[in-house]
């Protein structure tokens, strides 16, 4: 029934794959680059953020290289299937986006600064794709964990959207929604570009900097 469907069209909850009741096996506890934990519990005082920017390999590297970020992990969010596999997500039948979990120290980097990394690191105007990567799993997304993140995300989207329009770019298509659950991706996807330095990275921004108010200067 779903053979040949357009993967750029969001699946409905009643047609999504059922998934499985338990997490995928073999997901590591430690970050390949930093040695810090990628799974809870995290040290006291740290906070988390979740972003979708297309292929999660390059997006994760962008964040683990950001000052004040304690740890990162790749996974799936925003859809309907419990504990999905990569192949299931790529089929477009889970509703999930490829995302990065960012664990950060708010004393060193503000959430607004992470938003700047997000906006400048990809093209948020492309709908259900990022460059040549097409499908709902490649959509631009911010999944917030509290009202403060929601307000910051929405405000930055308006500000950056105005800047993009002034530069004759299209409208922002980024999904901004509450984080229901983050599902960890398989082991071989975690910190992929550290394990495979010449691996594929499809990230490409618009070349338009965020305006004052979302500066990436260190806190």
Biotite code that builds the C-alpha atoms (Angstrom):
import biotite.structure as struc

atoms = struc.array([
    struc.Atom([0.000, 0.000, 0.000], chain_id="A", res_id=1, res_name="UNK", atom_name="CA", element="C"),
    struc.Atom([2.881, 2.356, 0.755], chain_id="A", res_id=2, res_name="UNK", atom_name="CA", element="C"),
    struc.Atom([5.144, 1.212, -2.089], chain_id="A", res_id=3, res_name="UNK", atom_name="CA", element="C"),
    struc.Atom([6.249, 4.124, -4.241], chain_id="A", res_id=4, res_name="UNK", atom_name="CA", element="C"),
    struc.Atom([4.914, 6.819, -1.894], chain_id="A", res_id=5, res_name="UNK", atom_name="CA", element="C"),
    struc.Atom([6.469, 10.280, -1.966], chain_id="A", res_id=6, res_name="UNK", atom_name="CA", element="C"),
    struc.Atom([8.963, 10.349, 0.927], chain_id="A", res_id=7, res_name="UNK", atom_name="CA", element="C"),
    struc.Atom([8.720, 14.143, 1.037], chain_id="A", res_id=8, res_name="UNK", atom_name="CA", element="C"),
    struc.Atom([5.151, 13.788, 2.331], chain_id="A", res_id=9, res_name="UNK", atom_name="CA", element="C"),
    struc.Atom([4.734, 13.326, 6.076], chain_id="A", res_id=10, res_name="UNK", atom_name="CA", element="C"),
    struc.Atom([3.297, 9.974, 7.115], chain_id="A", res_id=11, res_name="UNK", atom_name="CA", element="C"),
    struc.Atom([0.224, 9.985, 9.353], chain_id="A", res_id=12, res_name="UNK", atom_name="CA", element="C"),
    struc.Atom([0.318, 8.349, 12.774], chain_id="A", res_id=13, res_name="UNK", atom_name="CA", element="C"),
    struc.Atom([-2.128, 5.631, 11.750], chain_id="A", res_id=14, res_name="UNK", atom_name="CA", element="C"),
    struc.Atom([0.044, 4.593, 8.784], chain_id="A", res_id=15, res_name="UNK", atom_name="CA", element="C"),
    struc.Atom([3.443, 4.789, 10.509], chain_id="A", res_id=16, res_name="UNK", atom_name="CA", element="C"),
    struc.Atom([5.494, 1.701, 11.290], chain_id="A", res_id=17, res_name="UNK", atom_name="CA", element="C"),
    struc.Atom([4.822, 0.246, 14.758], chain_id="A", res_id=18, res_name="UNK", atom_name="CA", element="C"),
    struc.Atom([8.456, 0.040, 15.862], chain_id="A", res_id=19, res_name="UNK", atom_name="CA", element="C"),
    struc.Atom([9.477, -1.984, 18.898], chain_id="A", res_id=20, res_name="UNK", atom_name="CA", element="C"),
    struc.Atom([9.092, -1.727, 22.680], chain_id="A", res_id=21, res_name="UNK", atom_name="CA", element="C"),
    struc.Atom([12.799, -1.711, 23.571], chain_id="A", res_id=22, res_name="UNK", atom_name="CA", element="C"),
    struc.Atom([15.701, 0.573, 22.534], chain_id="A", res_id=23, res_name="UNK", atom_name="CA", element="C"),
    struc.Atom([18.085, -0.510, 19.801], chain_id="A", res_id=24, res_name="UNK", atom_name="CA", element="C"),
    struc.Atom([20.903, -2.647, 21.194], chain_id="A", res_id=25, res_name="UNK", atom_name="CA", element="C"),
    struc.Atom([24.566, -1.665, 21.298], chain_id="A", res_id=26, res_name="UNK", atom_name="CA", element="C"),
    struc.Atom([24.256, 2.112, 21.637], chain_id="A", res_id=27, res_name="UNK", atom_name="CA", element="C"),
    struc.Atom([27.431, 3.240, 23.464], chain_id="A", res_id=28, res_name="UNK", atom_name="CA", element="C"),
    struc.Atom([27.339, 5.158, 26.715], chain_id="A", res_id=29, res_name="UNK", atom_name="CA", element="C"),
    struc.Atom([30.434, 7.265, 25.928], chain_id="A", res_id=30, res_name="UNK", atom_name="CA", element="C"),
    struc.Atom([31.207, 9.821, 23.247], chain_id="A", res_id=31, res_name="UNK", atom_name="CA", element="C"),
    struc.Atom([33.832, 8.632, 20.755], chain_id="A", res_id=32, res_name="UNK", atom_name="CA", element="C"),
    struc.Atom([35.552, 12.052, 20.734], chain_id="A", res_id=33, res_name="UNK", atom_name="CA", element="C"),
    struc.Atom([35.150, 13.496, 24.221], chain_id="A", res_id=34, res_name="UNK", atom_name="CA", element="C"),
    struc.Atom([34.756, 10.361, 26.318], chain_id="A", res_id=35, res_name="UNK", atom_name="CA", element="C"),
    struc.Atom([31.787, 11.967, 28.070], chain_id="A", res_id=36, res_name="UNK", atom_name="CA", element="C"),
    struc.Atom([28.469, 10.221, 28.477], chain_id="A", res_id=37, res_name="UNK", atom_name="CA", element="C"),
    struc.Atom([26.011, 10.404, 25.596], chain_id="A", res_id=38, res_name="UNK", atom_name="CA", element="C"),
    struc.Atom([23.266, 8.736, 27.620], chain_id="A", res_id=39, res_name="UNK", atom_name="CA", element="C"),
    struc.Atom([21.841, 9.882, 30.967], chain_id="A", res_id=40, res_name="UNK", atom_name="CA", element="C"),
    struc.Atom([22.629, 10.475, 33.692], chain_id="A", res_id=41, res_name="UNK", atom_name="CA", element="C"),
    struc.Atom([24.533, 13.653, 32.869], chain_id="A", res_id=42, res_name="UNK", atom_name="CA", element="C"),
    struc.Atom([26.392, 15.840, 35.381], chain_id="A", res_id=43, res_name="UNK", atom_name="CA", element="C"),
    struc.Atom([24.273, 18.251, 37.397], chain_id="A", res_id=44, res_name="UNK", atom_name="CA", element="C"),
    struc.Atom([23.701, 21.653, 35.835], chain_id="A", res_id=45, res_name="UNK", atom_name="CA", element="C"),
    struc.Atom([23.850, 20.525, 32.209], chain_id="A", res_id=46, res_name="UNK", atom_name="CA", element="C"),
    struc.Atom([20.942, 21.030, 29.818], chain_id="A", res_id=47, res_name="UNK", atom_name="CA", element="C"),
    struc.Atom([19.863, 19.381, 26.568], chain_id="A", res_id=48, res_name="UNK", atom_name="CA", element="C"),
    struc.Atom([18.693, 20.609, 23.174], chain_id="A", res_id=49, res_name="UNK", atom_name="CA", element="C"),
    struc.Atom([17.588, 18.746, 20.045], chain_id="A", res_id=50, res_name="UNK", atom_name="CA", element="C"),
    struc.Atom([18.061, 19.952, 16.456], chain_id="A", res_id=51, res_name="UNK", atom_name="CA", element="C"),
    struc.Atom([17.403, 18.508, 12.993], chain_id="A", res_id=52, res_name="UNK", atom_name="CA", element="C"),
    struc.Atom([19.529, 19.858, 10.137], chain_id="A", res_id=53, res_name="UNK", atom_name="CA", element="C"),
    struc.Atom([19.373, 17.180, 7.463], chain_id="A", res_id=54, res_name="UNK", atom_name="CA", element="C"),
    struc.Atom([21.888, 14.326, 7.605], chain_id="A", res_id=55, res_name="UNK", atom_name="CA", element="C"),
    struc.Atom([22.823, 14.001, 11.263], chain_id="A", res_id=56, res_name="UNK", atom_name="CA", element="C"),
    struc.Atom([26.473, 13.048, 10.701], chain_id="A", res_id=57, res_name="UNK", atom_name="CA", element="C"),
    struc.Atom([27.660, 16.554, 9.826], chain_id="A", res_id=58, res_name="UNK", atom_name="CA", element="C"),
    struc.Atom([25.241, 18.246, 12.195], chain_id="A", res_id=59, res_name="UNK", atom_name="CA", element="C"),
    struc.Atom([26.586, 16.297, 15.148], chain_id="A", res_id=60, res_name="UNK", atom_name="CA", element="C"),
    struc.Atom([30.185, 17.247, 14.365], chain_id="A", res_id=61, res_name="UNK", atom_name="CA", element="C"),
    struc.Atom([29.204, 20.907, 14.163], chain_id="A", res_id=62, res_name="UNK", atom_name="CA", element="C"),
    struc.Atom([27.861, 20.771, 17.709], chain_id="A", res_id=63, res_name="UNK", atom_name="CA", element="C"),
    struc.Atom([30.555, 18.656, 19.365], chain_id="A", res_id=64, res_name="UNK", atom_name="CA", element="C"),
    struc.Atom([33.046, 21.262, 18.096], chain_id="A", res_id=65, res_name="UNK", atom_name="CA", element="C"),
    struc.Atom([31.055, 24.089, 19.740], chain_id="A", res_id=66, res_name="UNK", atom_name="CA", element="C"),
    struc.Atom([32.437, 25.652, 22.900], chain_id="A", res_id=67, res_name="UNK", atom_name="CA", element="C"),
    struc.Atom([30.432, 24.715, 25.995], chain_id="A", res_id=68, res_name="UNK", atom_name="CA", element="C"),
    struc.Atom([28.962, 21.518, 24.544], chain_id="A", res_id=69, res_name="UNK", atom_name="CA", element="C"),
    struc.Atom([29.603, 18.592, 26.858], chain_id="A", res_id=70, res_name="UNK", atom_name="CA", element="C"),
    struc.Atom([28.379, 15.777, 24.635], chain_id="A", res_id=71, res_name="UNK", atom_name="CA", element="C"),
    struc.Atom([26.340, 14.954, 21.532], chain_id="A", res_id=72, res_name="UNK", atom_name="CA", element="C"),
    struc.Atom([24.454, 11.992, 20.130], chain_id="A", res_id=73, res_name="UNK", atom_name="CA", element="C"),
    struc.Atom([22.481, 11.330, 16.961], chain_id="A", res_id=74, res_name="UNK", atom_name="CA", element="C"),
    struc.Atom([19.033, 9.865, 16.840], chain_id="A", res_id=75, res_name="UNK", atom_name="CA", element="C"),
    struc.Atom([15.452, 10.189, 15.703], chain_id="A", res_id=76, res_name="UNK", atom_name="CA", element="C"),
    struc.Atom([12.614, 12.473, 16.884], chain_id="A", res_id=77, res_name="UNK", atom_name="CA", element="C"),
    struc.Atom([9.420, 14.145, 15.792], chain_id="A", res_id=78, res_name="UNK", atom_name="CA", element="C"),
    struc.Atom([7.641, 11.089, 14.454], chain_id="A", res_id=79, res_name="UNK", atom_name="CA", element="C"),
    struc.Atom([5.478, 8.216, 15.592], chain_id="A", res_id=80, res_name="UNK", atom_name="CA", element="C"),
    struc.Atom([7.484, 4.962, 15.523], chain_id="A", res_id=81, res_name="UNK", atom_name="CA", element="C"),
    struc.Atom([8.962, 3.718, 18.803], chain_id="A", res_id=82, res_name="UNK", atom_name="CA", element="C"),
    struc.Atom([12.691, 2.855, 18.758], chain_id="A", res_id=83, res_name="UNK", atom_name="CA", element="C"),
    struc.Atom([13.050, 3.049, 14.955], chain_id="A", res_id=84, res_name="UNK", atom_name="CA", element="C"),
    struc.Atom([16.001, 1.802, 12.943], chain_id="A", res_id=85, res_name="UNK", atom_name="CA", element="C"),
    struc.Atom([17.899, 3.938, 10.453], chain_id="A", res_id=86, res_name="UNK", atom_name="CA", element="C"),
    struc.Atom([16.434, 1.987, 7.546], chain_id="A", res_id=87, res_name="UNK", atom_name="CA", element="C"),
    struc.Atom([12.912, 2.489, 8.867], chain_id="A", res_id=88, res_name="UNK", atom_name="CA", element="C"),
    struc.Atom([13.485, 6.206, 9.314], chain_id="A", res_id=89, res_name="UNK", atom_name="CA", element="C"),
    struc.Atom([14.909, 6.542, 5.804], chain_id="A", res_id=90, res_name="UNK", atom_name="CA", element="C"),
    struc.Atom([11.817, 4.832, 4.404], chain_id="A", res_id=91, res_name="UNK", atom_name="CA", element="C"),
    struc.Atom([9.747, 7.847, 5.423], chain_id="A", res_id=92, res_name="UNK", atom_name="CA", element="C"),
    struc.Atom([7.372, 5.543, 7.291], chain_id="A", res_id=93, res_name="UNK", atom_name="CA", element="C"),
    struc.Atom([8.238, 6.624, 10.841], chain_id="A", res_id=94, res_name="UNK", atom_name="CA", element="C"),
    struc.Atom([7.667, 10.379, 10.646], chain_id="A", res_id=95, res_name="UNK", atom_name="CA", element="C"),
    struc.Atom([10.959, 10.978, 12.426], chain_id="A", res_id=96, res_name="UNK", atom_name="CA", element="C"),
    struc.Atom([13.668, 13.469, 11.527], chain_id="A", res_id=97, res_name="UNK", atom_name="CA", element="C"),
    struc.Atom([17.373, 12.748, 11.868], chain_id="A", res_id=98, res_name="UNK", atom_name="CA", element="C"),
    struc.Atom([18.388, 14.853, 14.870], chain_id="A", res_id=99, res_name="UNK", atom_name="CA", element="C"),
    struc.Atom([21.256, 15.683, 17.202], chain_id="A", res_id=100, res_name="UNK", atom_name="CA", element="C"),
    struc.Atom([20.964, 15.636, 20.979], chain_id="A", res_id=101, res_name="UNK", atom_name="CA", element="C"),
    struc.Atom([23.191, 18.407, 22.368], chain_id="A", res_id=102, res_name="UNK", atom_name="CA", element="C"),
    struc.Atom([24.188, 18.250, 26.038], chain_id="A", res_id=103, res_name="UNK", atom_name="CA", element="C"),
    struc.Atom([25.595, 21.617, 27.039], chain_id="A", res_id=104, res_name="UNK", atom_name="CA", element="C"),
    struc.Atom([26.724, 23.716, 29.975], chain_id="A", res_id=105, res_name="UNK", atom_name="CA", element="C"),
    struc.Atom([24.572, 26.892, 30.107], chain_id="A", res_id=106, res_name="UNK", atom_name="CA", element="C"),
    struc.Atom([27.310, 28.606, 32.115], chain_id="A", res_id=107, res_name="UNK", atom_name="CA", element="C"),
    struc.Atom([29.565, 28.343, 29.040], chain_id="A", res_id=108, res_name="UNK", atom_name="CA", element="C"),
    struc.Atom([27.161, 28.529, 26.094], chain_id="A", res_id=109, res_name="UNK", atom_name="CA", element="C"),
    struc.Atom([23.632, 29.887, 25.987], chain_id="A", res_id=110, res_name="UNK", atom_name="CA", element="C"),
    struc.Atom([20.797, 28.154, 24.185], chain_id="A", res_id=111, res_name="UNK", atom_name="CA", element="C"),
    struc.Atom([20.532, 31.202, 21.913], chain_id="A", res_id=112, res_name="UNK", atom_name="CA", element="C"),
    struc.Atom([24.120, 30.598, 20.822], chain_id="A", res_id=113, res_name="UNK", atom_name="CA", element="C"),
    struc.Atom([23.293, 26.999, 19.935], chain_id="A", res_id=114, res_name="UNK", atom_name="CA", element="C"),
    struc.Atom([20.408, 28.355, 17.870], chain_id="A", res_id=115, res_name="UNK", atom_name="CA", element="C"),
    struc.Atom([22.884, 30.444, 15.906], chain_id="A", res_id=116, res_name="UNK", atom_name="CA", element="C"),
    struc.Atom([24.988, 27.347, 15.179], chain_id="A", res_id=117, res_name="UNK", atom_name="CA", element="C"),
    struc.Atom([21.787, 25.670, 14.041], chain_id="A", res_id=118, res_name="UNK", atom_name="CA", element="C"),
    struc.Atom([20.542, 28.472, 11.771], chain_id="A", res_id=119, res_name="UNK", atom_name="CA", element="C"),
    struc.Atom([23.920, 29.177, 10.184], chain_id="A", res_id=120, res_name="UNK", atom_name="CA", element="C"),
    struc.Atom([24.854, 25.497, 9.768], chain_id="A", res_id=121, res_name="UNK", atom_name="CA", element="C"),
    struc.Atom([22.170, 24.543, 7.245], chain_id="A", res_id=122, res_name="UNK", atom_name="CA", element="C"),
    struc.Atom([19.524, 25.992, 4.935], chain_id="A", res_id=123, res_name="UNK", atom_name="CA", element="C"),
    struc.Atom([16.261, 26.156, 6.898], chain_id="A", res_id=124, res_name="UNK", atom_name="CA", element="C"),
    struc.Atom([14.170, 27.107, 3.840], chain_id="A", res_id=125, res_name="UNK", atom_name="CA", element="C"),
    struc.Atom([14.192, 23.811, 1.945], chain_id="A", res_id=126, res_name="UNK", atom_name="CA", element="C"),
    struc.Atom([11.206, 21.972, 3.387], chain_id="A", res_id=127, res_name="UNK", atom_name="CA", element="C"),
    struc.Atom([11.505, 18.189, 3.413], chain_id="A", res_id=128, res_name="UNK", atom_name="CA", element="C"),
    struc.Atom([15.076, 18.082, 2.194], chain_id="A", res_id=129, res_name="UNK", atom_name="CA", element="C"),
    struc.Atom([18.579, 19.420, 2.748], chain_id="A", res_id=130, res_name="UNK", atom_name="CA", element="C"),
    struc.Atom([20.589, 19.832, -0.414], chain_id="A", res_id=131, res_name="UNK", atom_name="CA", element="C"),
    struc.Atom([20.410, 16.592, -2.377], chain_id="A", res_id=132, res_name="UNK", atom_name="CA", element="C"),
    struc.Atom([19.105, 14.660, 0.647], chain_id="A", res_id=133, res_name="UNK", atom_name="CA", element="C"),
    struc.Atom([15.353, 14.402, 0.181], chain_id="A", res_id=134, res_name="UNK", atom_name="CA", element="C"),
    struc.Atom([12.669, 13.070, 2.478], chain_id="A", res_id=135, res_name="UNK", atom_name="CA", element="C"),
    struc.Atom([10.890, 13.924, 5.698], chain_id="A", res_id=136, res_name="UNK", atom_name="CA", element="C"),
    struc.Atom([13.824, 12.640, 7.762], chain_id="A", res_id=137, res_name="UNK", atom_name="CA", element="C"),
    struc.Atom([15.955, 15.508, 6.408], chain_id="A", res_id=138, res_name="UNK", atom_name="CA", element="C"),
    struc.Atom([13.648, 18.334, 7.464], chain_id="A", res_id=139, res_name="UNK", atom_name="CA", element="C"),
    struc.Atom([14.868, 21.278, 9.510], chain_id="A", res_id=140, res_name="UNK", atom_name="CA", element="C"),
    struc.Atom([13.578, 21.009, 13.078], chain_id="A", res_id=141, res_name="UNK", atom_name="CA", element="C"),
    struc.Atom([13.940, 22.367, 16.598], chain_id="A", res_id=142, res_name="UNK", atom_name="CA", element="C"),
    struc.Atom([12.445, 20.209, 19.330], chain_id="A", res_id=143, res_name="UNK", atom_name="CA", element="C"),
    struc.Atom([12.196, 22.233, 22.530], chain_id="A", res_id=144, res_name="UNK", atom_name="CA", element="C"),
    struc.Atom([12.209, 20.856, 26.053], chain_id="A", res_id=145, res_name="UNK", atom_name="CA", element="C"),
    struc.Atom([10.694, 23.789, 27.976], chain_id="A", res_id=146, res_name="UNK", atom_name="CA", element="C"),
    struc.Atom([8.939, 27.119, 27.438], chain_id="A", res_id=147, res_name="UNK", atom_name="CA", element="C"),
    struc.Atom([12.191, 29.073, 27.561], chain_id="A", res_id=148, res_name="UNK", atom_name="CA", element="C"),
    struc.Atom([13.576, 27.057, 24.645], chain_id="A", res_id=149, res_name="UNK", atom_name="CA", element="C"),
    struc.Atom([10.302, 27.395, 22.738], chain_id="A", res_id=150, res_name="UNK", atom_name="CA", element="C"),
    struc.Atom([10.266, 31.174, 23.137], chain_id="A", res_id=151, res_name="UNK", atom_name="CA", element="C"),
    struc.Atom([13.929, 31.486, 22.135], chain_id="A", res_id=152, res_name="UNK", atom_name="CA", element="C"),
    struc.Atom([13.454, 29.220, 19.109], chain_id="A", res_id=153, res_name="UNK", atom_name="CA", element="C"),
    struc.Atom([10.385, 31.074, 17.879], chain_id="A", res_id=154, res_name="UNK", atom_name="CA", element="C"),
    struc.Atom([11.996, 34.480, 18.396], chain_id="A", res_id=155, res_name="UNK", atom_name="CA", element="C"),
    struc.Atom([15.176, 33.476, 16.581], chain_id="A", res_id=156, res_name="UNK", atom_name="CA", element="C"),
    struc.Atom([13.163, 31.998, 13.698], chain_id="A", res_id=157, res_name="UNK", atom_name="CA", element="C"),
    struc.Atom([11.378, 35.311, 13.214], chain_id="A", res_id=158, res_name="UNK", atom_name="CA", element="C"),
    struc.Atom([14.574, 37.337, 13.440], chain_id="A", res_id=159, res_name="UNK", atom_name="CA", element="C"),
    struc.Atom([16.555, 35.092, 11.114], chain_id="A", res_id=160, res_name="UNK", atom_name="CA", element="C"),
    struc.Atom([13.589, 34.732, 8.781], chain_id="A", res_id=161, res_name="UNK", atom_name="CA", element="C"),
    struc.Atom([13.452, 38.510, 8.372], chain_id="A", res_id=162, res_name="UNK", atom_name="CA", element="C"),
    struc.Atom([17.179, 38.536, 7.619], chain_id="A", res_id=163, res_name="UNK", atom_name="CA", element="C"),
    struc.Atom([16.837, 35.768, 5.017], chain_id="A", res_id=164, res_name="UNK", atom_name="CA", element="C"),
    struc.Atom([13.937, 37.515, 3.288], chain_id="A", res_id=165, res_name="UNK", atom_name="CA", element="C"),
    struc.Atom([15.945, 40.731, 3.145], chain_id="A", res_id=166, res_name="UNK", atom_name="CA", element="C"),
    struc.Atom([18.664, 38.746, 1.370], chain_id="A", res_id=167, res_name="UNK", atom_name="CA", element="C"),
    struc.Atom([16.064, 37.345, -1.069], chain_id="A", res_id=168, res_name="UNK", atom_name="CA", element="C"),
    struc.Atom([15.958, 33.851, 0.370], chain_id="A", res_id=169, res_name="UNK", atom_name="CA", element="C"),
    struc.Atom([12.798, 31.837, 0.838], chain_id="A", res_id=170, res_name="UNK", atom_name="CA", element="C"),
    struc.Atom([10.718, 31.520, 3.985], chain_id="A", res_id=171, res_name="UNK", atom_name="CA", element="C"),
    struc.Atom([11.900, 29.373, 6.890], chain_id="A", res_id=172, res_name="UNK", atom_name="CA", element="C"),
    struc.Atom([10.251, 25.933, 6.912], chain_id="A", res_id=173, res_name="UNK", atom_name="CA", element="C"),
    struc.Atom([11.756, 24.742, 10.207], chain_id="A", res_id=174, res_name="UNK", atom_name="CA", element="C"),
    struc.Atom([9.476, 22.655, 12.398], chain_id="A", res_id=175, res_name="UNK", atom_name="CA", element="C"),
    struc.Atom([9.420, 24.022, 15.965], chain_id="A", res_id=176, res_name="UNK", atom_name="CA", element="C"),
    struc.Atom([7.680, 21.565, 18.266], chain_id="A", res_id=177, res_name="UNK", atom_name="CA", element="C"),
    struc.Atom([7.924, 20.026, 21.735], chain_id="A", res_id=178, res_name="UNK", atom_name="CA", element="C"),
    struc.Atom([10.268, 17.092, 22.117], chain_id="A", res_id=179, res_name="UNK", atom_name="CA", element="C"),
    struc.Atom([8.172, 14.014, 22.797], chain_id="A", res_id=180, res_name="UNK", atom_name="CA", element="C"),
    struc.Atom([11.023, 11.523, 22.917], chain_id="A", res_id=181, res_name="UNK", atom_name="CA", element="C"),
    struc.Atom([14.563, 11.199, 21.540], chain_id="A", res_id=182, res_name="UNK", atom_name="CA", element="C"),
    struc.Atom([15.485, 7.750, 20.223], chain_id="A", res_id=183, res_name="UNK", atom_name="CA", element="C"),
    struc.Atom([19.203, 6.988, 19.985], chain_id="A", res_id=184, res_name="UNK", atom_name="CA", element="C"),
    struc.Atom([20.475, 5.901, 16.576], chain_id="A", res_id=185, res_name="UNK", atom_name="CA", element="C"),
    struc.Atom([22.604, 2.828, 16.055], chain_id="A", res_id=186, res_name="UNK", atom_name="CA", element="C"),
    struc.Atom([26.207, 2.690, 17.309], chain_id="A", res_id=187, res_name="UNK", atom_name="CA", element="C"),
    struc.Atom([27.815, 3.143, 13.885], chain_id="A", res_id=188, res_name="UNK", atom_name="CA", element="C"),
    struc.Atom([26.055, 6.501, 13.409], chain_id="A", res_id=189, res_name="UNK", atom_name="CA", element="C"),
    struc.Atom([27.304, 7.978, 16.696], chain_id="A", res_id=190, res_name="UNK", atom_name="CA", element="C"),
    struc.Atom([30.145, 10.468, 16.028], chain_id="A", res_id=191, res_name="UNK", atom_name="CA", element="C"),
    struc.Atom([30.345, 9.021, 12.523], chain_id="A", res_id=192, res_name="UNK", atom_name="CA", element="C"),
    struc.Atom([32.610, 11.714, 11.059], chain_id="A", res_id=193, res_name="UNK", atom_name="CA", element="C"),
    struc.Atom([35.170, 11.168, 13.804], chain_id="A", res_id=194, res_name="UNK", atom_name="CA", element="C"),
    struc.Atom([35.282, 7.463, 12.956], chain_id="A", res_id=195, res_name="UNK", atom_name="CA", element="C"),
    struc.Atom([35.164, 8.117, 9.187], chain_id="A", res_id=196, res_name="UNK", atom_name="CA", element="C"),
    struc.Atom([36.840, 11.541, 8.710], chain_id="A", res_id=197, res_name="UNK", atom_name="CA", element="C"),
    struc.Atom([36.287, 11.547, 4.947], chain_id="A", res_id=198, res_name="UNK", atom_name="CA", element="C"),
    struc.Atom([32.682, 10.432, 5.256], chain_id="A", res_id=199, res_name="UNK", atom_name="CA", element="C"),
    struc.Atom([29.706, 12.175, 3.703], chain_id="A", res_id=200, res_name="UNK", atom_name="CA", element="C"),
    struc.Atom([28.660, 15.532, 5.123], chain_id="A", res_id=201, res_name="UNK", atom_name="CA", element="C"),
    struc.Atom([25.744, 17.217, 3.380], chain_id="A", res_id=202, res_name="UNK", atom_name="CA", element="C"),
    struc.Atom([25.628, 20.376, 5.487], chain_id="A", res_id=203, res_name="UNK", atom_name="CA", element="C"),
    struc.Atom([25.529, 23.682, 3.707], chain_id="A", res_id=204, res_name="UNK", atom_name="CA", element="C"),
    struc.Atom([24.253, 26.962, 5.092], chain_id="A", res_id=205, res_name="UNK", atom_name="CA", element="C"),
    struc.Atom([22.803, 29.963, 3.313], chain_id="A", res_id=206, res_name="UNK", atom_name="CA", element="C"),
    struc.Atom([25.892, 32.064, 3.922], chain_id="A", res_id=207, res_name="UNK", atom_name="CA", element="C"),
    struc.Atom([23.729, 34.585, 5.781], chain_id="A", res_id=208, res_name="UNK", atom_name="CA", element="C"),
    struc.Atom([24.866, 35.309, 9.333], chain_id="A", res_id=209, res_name="UNK", atom_name="CA", element="C"),
    struc.Atom([22.420, 35.552, 12.204], chain_id="A", res_id=210, res_name="UNK", atom_name="CA", element="C"),
    struc.Atom([21.763, 39.160, 13.245], chain_id="A", res_id=211, res_name="UNK", atom_name="CA", element="C"),
    struc.Atom([22.752, 40.724, 16.537], chain_id="A", res_id=212, res_name="UNK", atom_name="CA", element="C"),
    struc.Atom([20.874, 39.051, 19.359], chain_id="A", res_id=213, res_name="UNK", atom_name="CA", element="C"),
    struc.Atom([21.832, 35.510, 18.337], chain_id="A", res_id=214, res_name="UNK", atom_name="CA", element="C"),
    struc.Atom([25.587, 36.053, 18.423], chain_id="A", res_id=215, res_name="UNK", atom_name="CA", element="C"),
    struc.Atom([27.919, 33.081, 18.720], chain_id="A", res_id=216, res_name="UNK", atom_name="CA", element="C"),
    struc.Atom([30.324, 34.967, 20.954], chain_id="A", res_id=217, res_name="UNK", atom_name="CA", element="C"),
    struc.Atom([31.251, 32.968, 24.031], chain_id="A", res_id=218, res_name="UNK", atom_name="CA", element="C"),
    struc.Atom([29.317, 33.596, 27.184], chain_id="A", res_id=219, res_name="UNK", atom_name="CA", element="C"),
])
